[in-house]
Amino acid sequence: MLAASTASAQEATSFRYDLRPGDHLVYDEAVERKVESPQVQQHVRLTFTNHVLVMGERQGLMSVAVQRNRTSADLLSYKESGKDRTERERTKLNQRLAKQPSAYVDANEIDANGGARLPWNIVRESLSKLLPLAHEVTEISPQPRKGGEEWTSAALPGFSLKLVGTETLRGETCARVEAEAPNRVTNRIWFCPSMGLAARVEMEGSYSAPGGARVRDSIRFELRDQRRGEKTHAWLADASTQQGALMAMLASDWLPARLQYVEPALRSAPAEAQALALALLYRRQVSPPTDVLSALAASENPEVKRIASRFTEQPGNATPICGSSGQSYVQRLKPGTYLRTMKGEFADRAYIVRVPIEYGRATVPTMLYLSGGGGFAIDAALATGPDASRAGYLIVYPDAREWWWRDGPTKVVHALIDDVLRDYNVDTNRFYVTGFSNGAGGALLYAGLWPQRFAAAAFLMGAGVLTPDFPEGIASNLKDVPVLVVHGDKDEVIPVAAAERTADAIRGLDPETKPEVHILKGRQHDITLATDDGLTIPFLERHRRNAFPKHIEFSALGRFPARHFWVELLEGGRKARIEGRILPNRRIELKTRDVRRLRLLLRPELVDSAETVQIVANGKDMQVAPVSHDCSLIEQTGREAGDPWLGYSTLIELNLE
């Protein structure tokens, strides 16, 4: 067990937790949120009953599950332009909540000081941006502290902590710790050494939000009950704890997962618990009973149906002639939405990733989702919505901190794509980019700069081709990228004409897939994945990348080197452009403009079993070049590209001067 230490008032206080397998802590949670903008003022209060379960112990770490069950939600007030709209908006709030889960789960592995080995979820039971810093079990200090002493904690980055005194709670003497951040956010923790627990946690503060709004949040956890010696199978049978227990088993694969205890969740639990149970068995490579699997494969819940199909599905993509279609070496990850850091040049930059619950055994569709406003990753993560969250996508949220089309964010996103392709099990033929507002402009730019990466792109209420400072002709590279454009006809921030002009520019390329355009009636500048009328995910689902196009058209946009599938432009002018065709008679025809040097990157799927190819550039015979089909080279270059489908075995360099 993890033992708690006590100290007299004159001695230092130890903040060690007394947690043991079978412990069950119950907390009452209240979240109040006040939002004030030039047009709207609102006040919302949510309450939850939170269950903290200690699932097991290994090597000094406790597997801890958390299930937070919403018990009430009330819109206390809502004014719009000075008029009371509380009743109308309360109805809307209830309708939105009806589509969202009522239970929010997380899991971690905790040491004796409350330190977390795994990342905690950053998207929680409320839209509050402060809530990710508030936990029932958190590291306060790994060392004993005396009254009046100040320190910092890895669990509260940017905060200064201070032991200010003691108070009596639940008949126990508890140390009161106050944590202050420079942005006037305050976190208060009442830790009771004799219990080895935090009896109360409070956090409050304010921050800016898009649209000129100011948000003030107040959060409170209060310990209600502490139980010992409970059994895992009882938690798995109880709806108030079932999902949390399953999530802990997903996060800590060393916890036993006996089919006899998981099966009840498959047969009679809510859909959210069924999905977790299926994902657990899938990751553990344990098949459910045939009758149960058949019933779940026909479920009306798309997430349950999708995961059930994983047990019997055939590979969705053909395997390349050389190598595999995915990264089987990628580590398993905890499901959830949390912060991670980049590597290499941008190792100081964070991003957010959403890992689907069944992640680990096969490649998954992946989405790059860019936020509006200031380009903050957290805004996109909070604007994902339940439908997209349940769709089984790995969702990556970069952090721009400014306009996405500036050079700084563009370099960061380019490096992040490389990180993602190497670190995650990405289905590279189902890799998508989307964004809203500012992020829609970024999505358009990145789809134009790296069209060989993306199977489709979605632009939600963006300025599109009217975005200032865009490279000239950016839309010209979208001929082979299916595009969705969604805009509100009442948008006063970015006029609907931007959507129409963008769609017209793409139609002018005569693409094989015409852009899909939806102008939503009565909608303003308020369209994200969470509020897109269910348009984006079904659109993306319909499209897979063709990794071996025999006809390509591409502009370098003044950036070299610039690759598009099997052609890489190495040198040229600002208007460098190429059109290339691979013909059946071992002939490659190239038409170029303002290109000085390029190379061809070929493989068997492109030139069949040819031993040589004839290359014609701008009507001039260039050479008859030998073609190699070296599988080891294809696998090596595929790893370098982060994409097995973009590996090549033959490199032919051409000087066109």
N, C-alpha and C positions, 0 to 999 in steps of 0.2 A: 504494500500500500504506500501511498504518498502521505507522509506524516506531517502534521502541522506542529510548528514550534510556537511557544508563547514566551512572553517576556514581561517583566514588571514595568511599571510606568517609568522607572528611572533608566531602564535598559532599552536597547534597540528592539524594535518590533520586527519579527520575521513574517514574510508574506508567502509562506509555503502553504499549498493547498493540501487538504486531507481528503483525497479521492481514492475510492476503492472500487473494484469491479462489482457491479450490482447496485451502486449508488444511483439514486434518482432524485434530482433536485427540481423543484417546481418554482418558477418565478412568474409574477404578474408584470406585464409590460404595458406601458402607455406611451404613445407617440402623439404629440400635438404639433401641428404644422400650420403656420400662418404665412400667407403669401400676399404681398402688396405690390401692385403694379400701377401704372398710370390709369388703367381702366378697371382693374379687378382687385378686390380684397376678399380673401377667403380664410376660413379657419376650420381645420379638419382634426378630428381626434379618433385614433385607432387604439384598440386594446387587444392584447394577446395573452394567452396562457402558454408559458414556455416550459418545455420538459428537457432537462439536461440529463443524459444517460451515460454512465460509465460502462462501456461495453466490454472492456478487457484491458490487460496490461502486458506489455512486452518490452524488455530491456529498458525499464524505467519510464516508459511512455504509456499514458493512458489513452485508449481510443474513446473519444467523447462524441456522442451524438447530440444534436440539438433539433428539436421540432417546436416551432412557434406557431400556435394555432390561433387564428384571428377569432375573437369573441364578439367584437362590435366595431362598427365604423359609422361615424356620424359627422355630417357636414354641419358644423355649428352655426356658421354664417357665410353668406356669399353676396357680395354687392358688385354690381356691374354698372359703371358710369353713375354711381350714387344710388341706384335702384336695387331693392332687395330681391334677389333671385334665388334665395335659399331653397325653396321647395322644388323649383325646377331643376336646379343643379344637384340637389340631393337625390332625385330620381335618377339622374344620369350617373352619379357616383355609384349608386346601388347596381345599376345595369353593368357598369364596367367591372365592379367587384365580382359580379356573378360569373363573369368570364374568366376570372383569375382564380388560382388555387387559394384555398383558405388556410393551408398549412405550408410553411416555409421551412426547409430543412437545410442543415449544414452538418459537417463533421470535421474532426481534426484529431491530431495526436498531441497530447499535452504533457509537459514535464512537471516536476514537482513545484516549480515556480509559476506555472501557468503559461509558460512559453509554448508557442504553437510551432510544430514542425512543418505543417502544411499551411498554405494560404487560406485565410477565411474568405467567404464569399463577400464580394463588394456590392452585389445587388441583393437587397434584403427584402423584408416584409413591408417596407414603406419606401417611397421615392426619396426619402431624406438622404442627403449627402453626408450627414454626420453619423448616421446609423452604422456604417461599416466599422467605425472605431469603438462601438459600444458592444461589450460582450459580458455574458454571465461569468465566464472564466477567462481571465486575461492576466498577462504578466504585469505585475506592479513593480517589483524590484527583486532581482535574484539575490540581493544582499539585505541583511537587516538594516533598518533605518531608525534614527532617533528623531524625536520631536523637533520640528523646525528645519530639518535637513531637506535640501533640494537635490534632485537628480533627474535623469532622463531615462526613458524606457523605449526599447525597440518596438513595443506594441503600440505606442502612442508617439509616432514620429512628429517632431516639431513642438512637442509639449514639454513644459517644465513641471515636474511633479514635486509635491511638498507634503510632508506629514504634518498636519496642522493641529492634531489633537485626538481625543477619544470621545466616543458617544456610546450610550447604551441602546442596543437594538435587540429585540427578541430576548431580552434578559441577559445579553452578552455584552461585554466591553469590546467595542470595535474601534479600530484605528481609522480615522478619516483622512483620506488622501485627496488633495486637490491638484488637478492638472490644468495648466493654462497654456493656450497657444497664442502666438502673436496676433492672430485674426479674431481674438476675443471669444474663442470657443473654450468652454469650460467643461471638464470631466471630473466628477466627484465619485469616489469609491469608498464604501464603508466595509473594511475587511475585518473579520472577527477571527483572531488567531486561535482562540479556543475551539472554534468550529472548523477552521481551515477553509473558510468560504467568504465570498463577498455577500453580505446581507442586503446591500443596496448599491445600485449604480445609477448615476444621473449624468446627463450630458445636455448642454444647451449652447446655442450659438446661432449666428446668422450668416448668410452668404448671398451673393448675387445669382440671378437666374436669367436665362434668355428673355428678351423683350423688355428689359429695364426693370424686371421684378426684383424684389428683395424677399428672401425667405428666412423665417425664424423657426427653428426646430427645438423641441423640448422632449427628451427621452428619459424614461425611468424604468429600471428593473427593481423589483422588490421580492426578496425571497419569501415564499409562502410555506414551503414544506421541504423537509429533507428525509429521505427514506433510504434504507440500507437492505442489502441482501436480496434484491429482486432478480428475476431470471430473464434472460434474453428472450426465451420463447414466449414469455408473458408480454413483453414489449411488442413482439412481432404480431401478437394476436389482438392488441389494443390499438384502435384507430388513432388515439391521441399521441401514441409513441411509435407506431409502426413504420412510418416513412423515415423518421429520424434514424431508427435502428438499421433499416435497409441502407440508408446513405452511409452510415458508418462502415458497414460491411463493404461497400463499394470503395470507400476511401482507404480503408485498412484491409488489404487483401489477405492479411494473416489471421483475421478473425474467421472462425469457422462459420460456414453457411450451410446448415443441414437442410436438405430438401424438405424433410418432414415439417420443419418449422416455417419454411418460406412458402410452401405450397398453399396454406390458407390465404395468404395475401394474393396469390394468383387467382384463386377461385371466387373470392367474395369481397375483396377490398375495393375502395375507390380506384378509379383509373390511374391516378397518380401513383398509388402504391403498387398497382399491377405493373406499371411501367418500370418502377424501380426494381421490383422483384425479378422481372424478366431480364433487365439489364444485368443484375447481379449474377444470375445463372448463366447468361451469355458470356460474361467476362470470366466466370469460373469454369466455363466449358462443361456445364451440367445441363442436360436437356430436361425440360418439364415433362410430365406425363402427356402422352399423345392427345388424349381427349381435351386436356386443359389447353395445350398449344393450339389445337384446331379452333377452339372457341375464341381464344384471344386473337388469333390471326384474322378472325371475322369481326373483331371489335369495332364499334363505331368511333372509338377514340383513335385518332390517327397515330399518336405516339405509341400506344400499346400495339396497334396493328403493325407499325413499322418494325418495332423491336421483335415482335413474334416472328415476323418474316425472316429475320436475320438467321434463325436456326435452320432454315431450309433453303435460303436463297442461293442462287447461282451467281458467280461474279458478274457484276453489272457491266464491266468493261472488258473488251478483248484484251488478252495479255500481249504485250509487244513481242515481236519475233525474238528479241534478245532481252533478258531481264524480266522483272516483275512489274506489275502496275502500281505497286505501293511500297511504302517504307515499313517493312515488317519489324525492323529493329527499333522502332520508336517506343519509348517507355510508356507504361500506363500512367495515366494522370487522374487525379481526383476530379470527379464531375463537379461542375459549378461555374461561377463567373468570378474571376479574381485577377489580381494584378500579377504581372510577370515583368521581367526586365530584359531588354535587348542585349545583344552580344557585340563584341568588336568595337568599332568606332563609336557606336551609340550605346555603350554599356550603361550609361547614366540615364537612359530614357526608359520609362515604363510604358507598358501597354496593358490592355485588359483582354482576356480571352474567356470565351464561354465554351466549356468542354461538355459535349453531350453525355448523357448518363451511360450509354453503351460503348463509349469510346474505348479503343484498346486493341481489338482483334482484327479490324479491317480499316481500310481507308474510308474517310467520311467526306461529304461535301463541305466546302469551306467558303465562308463569306468574309470579305473585308468590308467593314461597315464604318463609314466616316460621319462624324457628328456635324451638326450645324453650329451656329453661334461662334464661340471662340475656338472651335475645333477640339474640345476636350473629350477624351475617351469616355469619361463617366457619363456625359450627357447622352452619348449614343447607347451605352449599356443600359441606361435607365429608360431609353426610348425604343427598346427592342420589342416588347410586348409578348404575351404568352404564346401566341401562335408560332412566331418565329423561334421562340425559346424551346418549343417542343418539337421542332421540325427535324432535329437530329443533325443540325449543322454545327461544325466548329466555327465560331464567330470571333473574329479578331477585330479589336477596337484600337486603332492607332491613336496617338495623341499629337495633334498639330500645334496647339496653343496659338494658332494664328490662321490666316487664309491657307487652305490646303495647296493652292497652286503656286505658292512661293517656293523658291529653291530649297530652303531649309526643310520644310515638311516633305517635299518630294524626295529628297535624299534619304530622310528617315524612313519613309514608307517603302522605298526601294530596298533598303537594307532589311527592313522588317519582313518583307515578302520572302527574301532569302532565308531569314531565320525560321520563318513559319514552315517553309517547304522542307527544311532540313530537320526541324525539331518535332513536327507533328505528322500524324498519319493522314496526309491530305490526298484526297482524290483529285489529282491535278487536272482531270478533264471535267471536274465540277467545282471549279474555283471561280467565285463571283466577286464583283465589286458593286457596292451601292452606297448611297449617302443621301442626306437630306440637307437642303439649304446650302450653306457653305460646303458641306460634305458632298453634295451632289455635283458641285463644280469640281471638287477633287476627284470624284469617281469618273467624271467625263475625261479629265486630264489623264488619269492613270490608265484608263482603258485605251486612250489614244496613244500613250507612250509605250505601253507594253501589251498590245492586243493579243499576242500569242499566249499570254498567261490566263486570260479570262474567257470563260464559257459564255458569259452574258453580263450585262451591266444594267443597273436600275438607277435612275435619277429622279429623286423626289423633291419637288418644289425648288429646283435649282435654276440658276441663271443660264446654264448651258453655254451655247456659243456666244452669248452676250456677256459672259464673264470677263471683266477687265483683265488686261495683261496676259490673256491666253496666247499660246503659240498659234501663229497663223495656220489655218488648215487643220486644226486638231481633229475635227470630225472626220477628216478624210481617211483616217485609219480605222474607222468603226464599221467599214463595209462588211467585215466578217464577224462582228461582235453583235449578237442580238441585243437590242436596247429596249428598255421600258422607261417611259416618261410619264410621271404623275404630277399633276398640279391642281391647285384650287382656283376656281374661276373668280373668287373674291379676294385673292391674294394681293394685299396692298404693299408688301415688302418687295417681292419679285413679281413683276407682271406676268400674266399667263402667256403673253406674247413670247417670252423666253422659251417656254416649252414648245410652242409651235415652231419657232425659228429653228430650234435644235432638231426637232423631228424632220423639218423640211430639208435641213442640211444633210441629214443621213439618207433620207429618201432620194436625194439628188445623186447619191453614189450608186443607185440601183442595186441595193444589197439583196442577197438571196432571202434574208429574213427582214421584212419591213419593220420599222420601229413600231412598237405598240404604245399608243398614247391614250391616257385617260385624264380628262379634265373633270374634276369632281365638283358638282354643283353645290353652291353655298359654302364651300370650304375656303378657309383663309390660309395663312402661313402656318399650318399646323399638321402637316403630313409627315409621318415617320413610319418606320416598320410597325410600330404599335397602333397606328391610326390610318393605315393606307387602304382601308376597306378590303383587306385580305388579298391585295393584288400582287405584291412582290414575290412572296414565296412560291405560289403556283407558277408564276412566270419563270422563275429561275429553275424550278423543277422540270420544266419542259425542254431545257436546253443542256446539251453536252458539247464540249469542245471537240471539234475535228482536229486531231493532233497532226494529221498529215494532209493538209490541203495541197492539191496539185496546182492551184492558181492563187497567187497572192499579189496584193497591191499594198504599198507601204511607203510612208514618208518619214524621214529621219527627224524632222522638226528641229534641225540644227544641233542634234545631240548625237555624238558618236562615241563608241560604237553603238549601233542600234540594230537589234535582232528582231526578225519576224519569222518565226518557224525556221525554215531552211535557208534563209538569206540573212546575212549580217553585213550592214553597210559600215565600212571602216573609215572612209574619208569622203568628203564631199562638201558642197556648199549648203547654204541655209534652205534651199528649195530641193535638196536631194530627195529623189523619189525613184522607186523601182516597181515594175510589174514583171512577175515571173510566172512561167508556165512549164510544167513537166509533162511532156507529151508521151504517148504510148510507144513511140519508136525510138526510145533511148535518146531523146532530144530535149534539151532545156533551152527555152527562149527567154531572153531578158530584154526589157526595154527600160532604159534608165534616163534620168534627167539630173544633171548637176552632181553626178556620182563619179568619183575618181578611183576608188578602190573598194572591193567587196569580196566576200567569200561565201561559198555554198557549203552547207552542212547537210550531208546526205546520209541516208540509211536505207535498208532493204524495203521498208514499206513505201518509200518514195520512188525508187528506181527498180523495183522488182529484183530480178536476179541478174541484171545487166552487169557485164564485166567492164564496160566503158560507157561513157555518155558523151554526146556531142553537144557543145555549148555554143549558142549563137547569141551575141549581145548587140542590140541595136542594128540587126540585119547583117552583122559581120561574124563569120565563123571565127571563133576564138581558139578552140582546141578540142581534141578528143581526149578526155581524161579518164584514167582508170578509176574503178569503184571498188572499194574494199567492204567486206561484210564481217568485220571483226567484232564479235559479241562483247569481248572484254573491253574494247574501246567504247562501244555504245554504253555499256554499264558505267564506265568511268566518267564519260562526259555527261551522262544523265545525272550522276550524283553531283557533279560540279554545277549543273544547272538547277539542281533541286527538283528535277522532274524527269522520271525515266523515259517519258515520251519525247523529250527534247534532246536526248543523247544522239550522237552521230558517229559514224565509222569512217566517213570520207570527208576531208576538208580540201576544197579547191579554191584557191585565192586567184582573183582576177584583177588586173590593173587595166583600167579603161582609158587612161590618159593617152 
